[in-house]
Amino acid sequence: MFKSNFFTILFIALSFNAFSQNTFTLSSNTLGGNATKVEEFNGFGCTGENTSPQLSWVNAPEGTKSFAVTMYDPDAPTGSGWWHWLAFDIPNDINEIAKNAGNVESKLMPAGAIQSITDYGAYGYGGPCPPENHGMHQYVITVYALKVDKLGLDENTNPAVVGYYLWNNTIAKSSIVTYYERTK
């Protein structure tokens, strides 16, 4: 009985380990569970550094032709959330975005990638800036593995349209969540 249970548990553990190693996974070596003044927007009453986090991903699914990265706040008091970052047409041989690549002037984004307009009305990364005393907001950062080389959009495309094209072309996606709150 012990021997049979041991081998069953070993088989399950090895199967889970093999499966988990192939999971499309997003991570960041600069972003913790809570965003800081480094990531916070500089404007709208916020005084942060507006520095986008470093991001990396592994195990993109077969058939991936490009990637996209977004950052979204579903807790924004707008009725439709708030898009903080939309980057797409990232070549399929890329698996990392450098810290501050969301600053369009830094030229750190991979060649050919497009950073379109956010809900701030600006291009590139716009960090967290929730209303004061509105409570903790979650910021969902997602990498999308896409089935097309290019979305056929430009930097002036609004977030809803980018989201629609992402939805229609996604093979897989992976997200991390960070939180931020402003108090008086």
C-alpha positions, 0 to 999 in steps of 0.5 A: 500500500505504501509503495503504491501511494508513494509512486502515485504521489511521485507521478502527480508531483512530476506531472505537476512540475512538468506542467508548471514549467511550461506555463506562460509566466510574467514576472518583474524584478523591480516591482513588489506587491505594492507600487511605490513613488518610483512607479507613481504617475507625475501629474494629476496631483501625483508626484512620483517618478513615473518609471515603468517596471522591468518585466520578463516572461517565459514559456510563450506558447507555440505560434506566438508572433508578437507580444503586447503589454498593458497595465489596467486599474479596474478600481478607478472611479470611472465606470470603465477602469483606467488604462495606464499602459498599452504597448504592442507589436513587440517582436516574438523574439523579445521576452523582457522589457527594461525598467523605464521602457514605458518612457517613450523618450528613453528609447528602451522599448524594443524596435518596432514596438508601439506605445499608444495613448493611455487614459491620461491622454499621453503615450507610454507608461502612466503610473498609478495615481488613484484619488486620495483616500479612495482606498487601495487600487489594483493594477493589473499588468498583463503580457499577451502572446499574440497570433499576429506580427502586428495589430495594424494600429498606431500610437493614436489608437485609443485603449478600447480599440487596442483592447478589442484587437488584443482580445481578438488576437490573443493565444495566451496571457499572463498577469501580475498585480500590484497595489497602490493607495494615496492618502492625505 
